């Protein structure tokens, strides 16, 4: 056998290198051709030394194939996985090879050839490899590895792995579709009874997160063929006893977790069906569940109430449970707890004292109806409780809504503290007016540029400040010394190489990496009008939005200029984090350009003009008038005209029959009941004057007129195109225009359960420019958003607008009233949002909104939830000392009956009519 020598760089000694034999060449040729099925036989013909010698060749072939997505490369990667597994003689190296990230996700590990190769190795090697694979976590784990690991463990009888990932895959595969679809296959319960994995892995299931889907999966309707029923069956006759499974399930529920997981384990507990005596032995666990997920807490409450009725718990349990449940926000749970309290007092009158004191805990509940119900319970049991409880009840009554103070005083024999100040307005508490954060000084050194670039690339959502400072820093230091900057950027570019591949996403701030690559000579600049990869701009693509095209234009212009006439700095770098540029700063920059003989780039200057703050300062305008360059004269004219004029929004109803249905894509037409209020704007592209018409083409698109905002034909990937702070920073003084263009996305938060867009409401509230119909409509949709975090963002925006004096409460209220009447905004979501705002102390602000919203809701048949809005209106009107009529309120208050809507209307009407 021929050998050569190679000198080891590490040891400084020569070591022999085995020359390729015919058998080795045949193996490598089969790998290159992707002939995976031939590999077990070819590997069997190789000795240990030959296998070891093939590893460097396989590593090099893997390196060159990585990133190639062709069919040939796909087959080759599968063959590489199998060949590498057979050529690594050490278990550690084989496990690292098999579990590598670039081998995951393509089902290569499921190829029979891999199992054949592994089984041909010594048993000790196999068991160590599967143990290492099962212990890998995160990106090192692939669900494709499970069949291989399971096969080896079952065949060798080695220790069953109990890692989270392995247990999760066992959970999925045990009840998998391939098992359930066989007509003669055993049920899940029957398979688990005979599975040697069950005693080891089933207890671990109760320790896992994100297992709701496999626990709830059902592939057949046979009894015992889903996890809850199968686990219950094992409790009756299986390797794990009933008591142990109850403890495991209750322990998992007490630990908490995601709502879906909690519901799945609750289903398991219900299937286990513990007897009352078993529950009675676990009362402390049940009490702990009262503070958990709503469905879990409801079940625990129901069980505890049943145990109390049967006399299987201590009398103090109902009081202890009330201390937890009565402070929850779910009214259903609170009402059930009050009913349990009253039933306990009815069964045992001697418990009435403890019952009324426990019920008084609901006096501070945010819902007025709950407070009234608690007061009714106390009133009915007060005689049996005796006078000894009156001092504590009187103290607790201070937490009641002032509307209930009079009745509480009559019940408890003394006025409630603070009940005499109902007619005094509370101070309106609003947050301080936000001050935009300054951008900071330019990056002073090349090391700072490289460090900030690394931070930007590591951030999922980099802010405006870091992007603009990096973009400007790259240009500044490229002019001072491109070689030094390239050297500082080398480590960053080594970790984050620029890859010009087919663009599938919008151009974002991370694409500044392209500019860094051009500076370092690792990418070619795009020159307008020149042929660049078939004329394609590397940052533009069919997936770009108009905002992405603006970013692409700025970055590509900078990349082109750093290789030709590098400017000293960028004109469009903002002076604060909103994207705005002070007019005096822009004038100073242009004067500096003229002094240095530098020319302004079209994209850079267009971006700067859209960002410059309007000014009437005569000194700034005079300084602008002294500029002599073409860019300087344009900027002077722009400032003289007052910048980009603001555009008003026109209201449009978008509903069936309004004429816009045909503009929806086929996948949207099933929303035949879609009802929204939209806006349209005429745009500033044409009539705004010659100073605006000279903007670069990508920037003029931002000023075009809009169709009715929610009626536009949207692209199928619009869900991937969330507005960002960088979009807002392009027009920092025109939030009304931005709100009009994003209104459909805000509306999606309310009626299509979109998540995350409402966070931009705070950005718009803090931006400049008029706050008109579009912004108030966007805020209305945000207040009715599906997800709590979106509603919280809308509340923050509401308070910021109010603090800045930009909120038109009457306009917002009218739009909210119509959106609720249309069914687009759900009243319960709106109540939560406005209650959160009122809880901050903004009572007058919330009343200004509600007083304008109620007329639309009180006309005709009121939507469900209007009573809750009336209760909140009653509270905010009282705290803000509001008076005066609300259209439609008197008619509702005059209706007969004692329904909550009528009662709340009467209370509000009486309050507003009080002199």
N, C-alpha and C positions, 0 to 999 in steps of 0.2 A: 504494500500500500504506500503510495507516494505521500510524502509530507514535506512541507517547507517550514520556514521559521519566520516569526514576526517579533519585533521588539516591543515589549510591554512598556507603555509610557509611564505606568504607575510604579512598576517594580524595577524597571531598567534592565530586565533580563529577557532573553529570547525564549519564546515558547513555541512549540511545534504547532503548525496549522495543517489540518488534514485536507488533502486535495480532494476535489469532488469526484466521487466514484460514479459509475453508471447508475447505480441504484439511487444515489443522492440526486443526480441530474434528473432521473425519471420523476422523483418526488417533487422537485422544484418545478419541473415542467407541468405536472398535473396541477400544482397550486396555481401557476400562472394562467392555466386554461380554465380554472375553476371546476375541475373534475373532482368534486368532494367525495363522491362515492368510491373512487379508486384508492383513496388515501390509506384506509386501514390496512389493505394488503401491501401497499408500498412501504408503509412504516414498519410492518412486521418483517420486511426483508432487510432492515437496517439494524446495525449493531449500536450499542450505546455511544461509541465515539462518533459514528456517522450521524447519529441524531443530534448530538451536541454540536457538531460542526455545521449543521444546517440552520441552527438558530440565528446566527448573524445574517444569513441570506434572507431568512424569513422576516427578520426585523426590518431590513432595508426595503424589501418588497412591500411590507405593511406601511412603511413611511411614505413610499411613493404612491400607494393606492389610496391612502387616507385623503378624504375630501373629494374623491372622484365618485360621482353618483350614477355612472353609467351601469348598464346591465352587466357588462363584462367585469367591472370592478366589484359589483355586488356579489357575483359568483366567486370572484377571487378572494374577497374578504371572508366568505364562509369557509373556503378551503384553507385560508391562512389560520383561522381559528382552530380547525381540526388538526392541521399539521403542527402548529405550535404546541398544542396540548400534548401531542405525542413525542415531540422532540425535546421538551423540557424534562429532564430526568429528576429534578428536584420538585417536591410538591409545592413549595412556596412560589417558585418561578412559574409553574404550571397554573396555579390558582390566579396569580397576577395576570397571566396571559389570557386565560379564559374569561376572567371577570373584567377585562379592560373595557373602558367606556365605548371605544369605537367599534366593539363587537356586539354591543347591545342594541336592541330595538329592531332587529331584522329577522328574528327567529332562527338565526344560524345555530344557536346553541341547541335547538330542538332536532337538528339533523341526526338521523340514526348513526351516521359515521362517527360523530363525536362520542356517543355512548360506547360504540365498539372500541374506539381507541382507548378510552378511559378504562374500560373493563379488561383490556389486555395488560394493564399495568399491575404491579403488586398490590395486594389488598391494603397494606399500610399506606402506600402512596395514594390510593383512591380515597381512603377515609380521611387522610389529612387534607387532601385537596377539597373535598366537599365540605369539611368543617371550616376551612378558610373561606370558601365561597359563601357559605351560609352566614358567616359572621360579617361579611362586607355590608356596608351601609351606604345610603344615599346614592350618588351616581355610580358607585361600584356594584350595585345590585341590579339585576335584570330578572324580571319574572320568567324569561325564557330559560333561566338556569334551573328553575324548580324541578322540572321533570328529570333532569340529569341527577340532581342531588337526591331526589326521592328514590330514584331507581337504585343508586349506589347504596343508600342507607338501608333500604328494604332487602337488598340482596346480601349485603355484608353483615347486617345486624349490628352495625356500629351505633354509637350514641345518637339519638335523634336530636338534630339541631333545634334549638328553641329561640332563635333570634326573632325579632319582630317581623322582619321581612319574610322569613321562612314560614312563620305561623300564619301570616296574612295570605301567602300563596296557598298554603294547605287549606285555609278557610275557604278560599275561592274555588280551588280545584275539587274539594270534597263534594261540593254541591254544584259542580260545573254543568254547563249545558250538555257536554258530551255524555255525562252520566244520566242526567234527567231525561234525555230524549230517547233513550233506549227503552223500547216498550217492555222488555223483560228484565231490565236492570233492577237491582235491589234499590230500595229507598235509601235516602240519606241516613236515616236511623239505623237500618240494617248494616250499611257499610261502616258506620261509626262503631257499632258494637264489635265488629271483627277487626277493626283497624288498630294496629299496634301503636300508631301515632296518637290515638285519642287520649289515653291517660296522661301523656306528656304535654300535648299541645292544647287541649281544650281548656284547661285552667289558664293558660297564657292568653287565650282569646279575650278574657275579661280585663286584660291589662293593656290592650291595644287601642290606638286611636284610628279614626278614619276607617272603620269597619262596618259602617251602616249599610253600604251597598251589598256586600256579600251576605251579611246577616239577614237582610230583607229579601234577597233574591229568591224567586220561586220559578222553577222551570216546569213543574208538573203540579197537578191538583191532588196528587195522592197524599194521604195522611202520612205524616212523618217524613215528608220530602222537602221540608224547609227547616232552617236552623232552629227557630224557637220550639217547634214541635219535636224535632230530633233531640234537642237538649233535654226537654221534658221527658221524653221517652228513655233517655239514658239515666235520668234520675230514678225512674221506676225500676229499671233493670239494666244496669250498665256498670262500667268500671268506676264511675264517680257517683257518690251518694246524693240524695235529695237535699239533705241539710247542707252539705258542702257547696252544692250549686247555688242554693239560696244565698249563702254567705258571699260567694263570689259575685253574684249578680248585684246584691245590695251594696257590696263594697265598691263595685264599679260605678254604680249610680251615685253613691255618696262622693266619690272622687270627682265627679263632674266631667265635663268635656263638651264637645260640639253637640248642638241640639239633635242632629240626625243620629249620632251615636247614642245619645241618651234615650231617644225614642226606640231605637233598635233593642237596646238592653231592657227597656221597660217591657217590650213585647216578649222578651225571654222570661222576665219575671212573671208576667201574666200567664204565660204557658206553664210555668212551674206551679202556679196556683197554690201558694203556701196556705196552710190551714190557719185559722185564727190563732190557735195556740202557738204556731211557729212565728207568726207575726208578733204576738204578744211578747215573745222572748227577744224580739229585736226592735223594741219601741224606740230605743235611742237612735238606731239607724233610720227609722221612719221619720223621726223628728228632724234629723239632719237633712233629709230629702226635701223638707218643706221650703228650704232656701234654694232649691235647685231649679232645673228647667220646668216650665209651666206644667207640661203634661205629667212629669214625674211628681211634682209637688201636689198636683190634683189627685193623683192616685194615692200618695201617702196620706193626704188629708182625708180621703174617703175611707181608707183602711183604719186610720186612727179613730175617726168618728164611729165606725162600726165597733171597734174594740171598746170604746168608751161606753157605747150603748149596751154592750154585752157585759160590762163590768169587768173587763180583762185588763184595764189599765188603772193607774192611780188617778184620783180626781184632779191632781195638779197638771196633768198632761194637756188638757184643753187650754189651760191658761198659758202654759209654755208654748203650745202651738200658736196661740193667738198672738203672742209677742213677736212671732216671725211673720205669720201670714198677713196680719192686718197692715203691715207696712209694705206689702207688695203692690205693684201697680195694676195687676190683673183683677178687674172688678169681680169676675166670676169667682175667683178664689176667696176674695174678701167677703162677698155675700154668703158663700157657703160657710165660711168660718163664723160669721155672725149668726147664721142659722144653727150651727152646731152649738154655739154658746147658749142660745136661747133654749134649745132642746135640753141641754144639760141642766139648766136652771129649772126647766119645767119638770124634769124627772126627779130632781133633788133640790127642792126649794132652799135648803140650807146652803147651797152653793151659789145663791144669787149674788151675794156680796162680791165674791171673787169674779163672777161672770160680768157684772156691770163694770167693774174696774178694768177687766180685760177688754170689754167692748169699747170702753172709752179710749183705748189705744187707736181706734179708727177715727177719732175726732180730728186728727191731723192729716188724714188722707187727702191727697190733692183733688179727688173727685167730690164735688158737693153732694151728689146723690148718695154716695157711700157714707158721708158724714151724717146725712139725714137718716139713713137706715140705722146707723149705729145709735143715733140719738133716740130713735124709736125703740130699739131693743132695751136701752137703758131705762126709758120711760116705763115700759111694760114691766120690768123686773125691779124697779126702784123701791116699791113698797115692801117687797119681800127682802130686799137687801138691807133696809134700815137706814137710819140717819147717820150712822157711823161713816158711811162712804161719801157723804156729801162734800166734805172739804176737798178730798182728792178729785172728785168729779168736777167741782168748780174750778180747780186748778187746770185740769185737763181740758175743760171747755174753752180756755183761752186760745187753743189751737183751732177751734171751729171757725168756719167762714163767718164774718160779721153778720151775714143774713140769718144765722141760727142763734145768735147771742141772746136775743130776746126770749126765745122759747127755752133755751137752756137756763136762763136766769129764773124763769118761772118754775121750772122743774126743780132746781137746786136751791131755791129760796133766797138767792142773792144775785145782784148784777154780776155779769161776767166782766172781769177786768178788761178795760179797753173798749167796752161796748158803747161807750158814749162818744167815740170819735168817728162814727161812720161817715159823717158829712165832711170830714177833713181829708183833703187829697194827700196821698202819699207823694213823697218826692220822686220825681222821675229819674231813674238811674239808667244811664247809658254808658257804654264803654268810651274811653278816651278816643279822640279822633286819631286814627293811625297816621303816623308820619313815615313816608317812604324811607327805607334804609338806603344810605348813600352807597354807591358802588365801591368806593375805596380807591386808593392810589393804584396806578398801573403796576403790573408785575415788574419788579426791579431787576431781576437776574434771570438768566436762562434756567437755573435750577428751580426757581419758583414757577416758571412756565411749565417745566416738565412735571413738577409736583402737582400743580393745579390740573394739568391735563390728565394725569393718572386718577385724580379724584373724580373728575368729570366722567371718565370712562367707567369707573367703578360704581357710579351712581345710577340707579334705575331711573330717577327723575331729576336730573341736574337742574339747578335754578338758573335764573337769568344772569345773576352776577358771575357765577363761575364760568358760564359759557362765554359771556362777553369779554371777561378779563383774559381768558385763554385765547380767544380769537384775536383780540388786540395785542396781547403779549407776543403771539407768534409773529405778527406782522412787525411790531416794533423791533424785536430782537433779530429778526431776519435781516433787517436793514443794518443793524449795528454789527452783526457778524453771523452770517448764515452757518458757517462751519462750526462755530462754538455752539450755536443753538442745536444743530444736528447732533453734535456729540452729546449734549445734555438730554436730548430726546431719545437716544438710542435704547436705553433700558425700557422705556415705555413702549416704544414701537416693537421691541423684541417680544414683549408680553402681549401686545395688542397689534398684530400686523394688519396693515390695511389690505383688505381683500375686495377687489372690484368684481363683485358677482352680480347676478341678476337681482335687481332691487324689488323686494316684495313689501317694503314698508315705506312709510312717509319719511322724508328727509328730516332728521332731528338734530339736536345739538351734538350728539355723539359723532356726527359726520365731520366735525372739526378735525378728526383723526386724519382725514384725507389731506387737509392743509399741512398738518404735521409731517405726513409722509412725503408730500411734495418738497417741503423745506429740507428734509433729510435725504432727498434724492431717491426715495423708494416708490415714487409714483410720478406720473407725467401730469403736468398741469393741462387743464382744458382751456384751449384758446378759442374764443368765439370766432366762428367762420372757418376754423381749421378742421381738418379731418382728425378725429380722435376716436379710435375704436369704432369705425363706421359712422363718425359724426355724432356719437352719443355723449352727452354730458354725463360724467360718472355719478353725479348725485341726483340726476333727474330720471324719472321713470313714470310708468303709467299709474303707479300707486301713490304718487305725490299729490298732496293737497295744494291749494294755492299758497298756503302758508309754508309748506315744505319747499315749494319752488322759490319762495323768497329767501329762505335760509340757504338753499342750494346756490342761488345767484350770488349771495354775499360771500359764501365760502369759496366758490369757484373763482370769483373775481379776485379774491385775496390770493388764492393759489396761483393764479396766472401772473399776478403782479409781483409776488415775491421772487419770481425768476427773471423779471425784466426791470421794471422801475418801481422798486419797493417803496411805498409811501412811509412817512415817518410814524404814522399811527392811523387809526381808523376814525373817520368822522362820526360814524353811527354808534360808537360806544356810548351807552347811556350814562347819565350821571346818578341815577338811582335804580333800585331793583325793579321798579315798575316798567322800565324801558324808556322813561322820559329823558330828554336832554334839555337842560337849561339853555334858553336862547343865547345868553351871554357866552356860554361855553362853546356853542357851535360857532358863533362869530369869531371867537378867539382862535379856534382851531383852523377856520378858513384863512384867517389872517396869517397864521403860522405857515400854512400851506403856501400862501403867496410869497412869504419871505424866503421859503426854501425852494421855490420854483416847482413844487410838487403839484401834480394834477389829481383832481378828485375822480374816483371811480364812479361810473354811473349808478351801480347798485348801492355802493356805500353812501353816496350823496342822497339817493332816493330814500334809503332807509332812515338817514338822519333827518330829512325834512319831515317825514311822517311822524317822527318821534319828538321833534322840537316843540317845546311848550310855547303856546301863544304868549305874547308879551306886548304891553303898551308902553314899556319903559323907553322914553325918548333917547336916553344915552345908548341903549342897545341898538335901537333902530338907526341912530346916527352912525354908530360904528359899523353897522352892516352896510350903510350907504357908502362908506368909504372903501369898501372892497372893490377890486378892479377885475378880478378873474371872472370867467363865465360862471363858474360855480358860485362865486361870491355874489354876483349880480342876481343870480337866480334865487339864492337864499334871501337876499335883501327884499326882492319882490315878494317872496313867499311870506316873510314876516310882515311886510307892509299890508298884504291882503288879509292877514290874520290867520294864515295857515289853512289847513283843510277844513272847509265848512262842515258843521254838524248837520246830520240829516234826520228829519223827523220820520216816525214810523206810522204807517196806516194800518188800521185794524181790519182783519179778514177772518171770517168764521169758516173753519174747515170742518165739514160734516157731510154725511151722506146727502146727496142732492145739491151740494154746493158747487159741483162742477170740477172737482179736483181728483176724483177717484181714479180716473183713467191714467193719471200721471204716476200712480204707484206701480211698483214692479209686481209680477205675478205672485211672488212669495209674500207680498204685503196685503194682497187684496182680501185675505180672509178676515182682516180687521174691518168688516163692513160697518161696524158701529163706532169707528174711530171718530171722536169729536174733539176738536181743539180750536183754540183761538190763535191765529197766526198774525204776522205782520208782513208788510212789504215796504221797501224803500226805493226811492227813485235813483239813488247812487250819486256819485260825484265825478264820474268819469268824463262826462262831456261838458256840462254847462259851468264847471267850476273855474274856468279861466285857463289861459295859456301856461301859467306857472305850474298848474297841476297836470296838464297834458304832457309835459316834458318828462314825467316820471318814467323810469324803466318799465318795460312791458309787464314784467312779473309783479310789479308793485301797483300798476294801474288796475290789475284784476281785483285787488283788495277793495277797490272803490266802486265796483260795478253795482248796478241795481240788483235787487233781489226779487225773486218771485215770492208768493206767499210761503213763508219760511218752512212750514211743515208739509207743504204740498210738492216740494221739489222731488224729482226722480233721483233717488239716492243710490249710491253704489253699493254692491253687495258686501263690501268690506268696510262700510262706514262704522261698524261697531268697533273696528280696530283703530279708528281715527278720532281719538278723544282730544278735545281742545286742551292746550297746554299753556303754561305761563309764557312760553316763548311766542305763541300766537298772539296773546294779549299784548305782549311787549312791542309788537309791530305797530300797534295803533293805541298807544297808552292814553291818548286824550279823546278817544272815540269809543267808549264802552257801549253806547247805544247801538252803533253799527255792528259791533262784535256780537252783542246780545241778539240782534236780529238774525245774523247769519248762523248762530248756534242754537236758535230757539228750538229747532226740532230735537236736538240732543237733550236739551233740558226737559222738553215735553216727554221724551222717552223715559225719563226717570219717574214720571208720574203714572203713565198708562202702559208702558212696556217694561217696567221694572229694570231699566238700565241702571247700572251702578257706577258712581264715581264722577260723573260729569258735573254734578252740583258743586263740587269743590271749587269750580271756577267762578261761582257767584261771588265769593269773597274777593277774588282778584278783581272782578268787575266793579264791585262796590268800592274798592280802594283806588280804582283807576280814575282818570279825569274825564271831563266832558259831561254833557247833560245826561240825566237819568230819565228817560222817557218811557213810552209804552212798552217797547221791546224788553228793556231791563226789568220793568215791573212784572211783565208777563213771565219772564224767565224766573224771577223770584217766586212768583205764584206757583209755577210748576215745581220748583224746588221745595217749597213748603209742603207740597202734597206728594213728595217723592216716596217711593216704596221702601227704601233702605234708611235706617236710622242715621247713619253717618251723612247721608245726603241731606236729610232734613236738618241735622245739626249745622251743616255748612250753610244752608239757606237761612237759618236763624241768625247765625253770625253775620251774614250779609245784610239781613234786615236791620240788625242793631247798628252796624257800621253806617249804613245809609241814613238811619235816623240820627246818629251822632253827628254826621256831616251836614245834616239839614237837607239831604237830597231825597228823602223818602216822601212820596205822595201817598199817605195812608188811604185816602179816599179812592185814588186810582187803583192801588193794589187791592183794596177791599172789593171794589166793583168787579174786577177781573176774577178774583177768587170766588165771589158769589156766583158768577156765571159758570166758571169751571166746575164748581161743586154741583150746580144745577144740571150741567151737561153730563155729569158722571165721570169727568176726566180726573178730578181731584176728589179723593175720598174724605169725607168729613172727619173720620177718626184720625187720619194722618194729620190733617190740618189742625185738629185740636191739640195733638201732641206737640206740634211745632210751635203753635202760638202759646201754649202753656209754658213751654220751655223759655220762650221770650219773656213772658210775664213773670216767670220765676226769677229772672235777673233784675226785676224792678222796673221794666219798661211797660208799666200798666197803661199809661196814656197812649203810647205808641200802639199797643195791641188793641186798645179800644178804638183808636182811629181807623184801624183796619176792619175790625168786626162790625162797627156801626155802619160801614159802607157795604159790607158783605151780606148782612142779614136781610135787607129788603128782597134780594133775589131768592133767598131761601124760605122766606115767610109767605111768598106769593104762591097760591095753589097748594099742591101737595108737597110738604117739606120733605127733603131727603132724610133718610135714616142717619142719625147722628147730629141733627140740628139742635136737639135738646142739649147736647154736650157743648155745642158752640154757644148756646144761650147761657148756659151756666158759667162758662168762661167770661162771656160778655158781662154778666151780672157782677162777677168778681172784679173785673178790671174797671168797669164803670164805677163801682163803689169806691175802689181805691184811688181812682183819678177824679172823683167828685164830678162825674159827667152828668149832665142834665140835657133835656130836650128830647123831642120825639124821634122815633125810628120808624120809617114807613113800613106799614104792614104789621107792626108789633101789637098795636091796640086790637086789631081784628083777631089775632091769634089768642091774645089774652082774654078776649070776650067769649071765646068758645066755651061750651059746656064740657063737663068731664073733669077728671082728675089725673089725666095722663101727664107724664113728666114734661112733655113739650109745652103743654098749656100751663103747668105750674111754674116752669122756668120763665115763660113769657109773662105771666102775671107778676112774678117777682121783679123782673127787669122793668116792666112797664111802670110798676109802682115806684121803683127807685128813681127812674128818670123823670117821673112826674112830681117828685118831692121838691118843694120850693128850695 
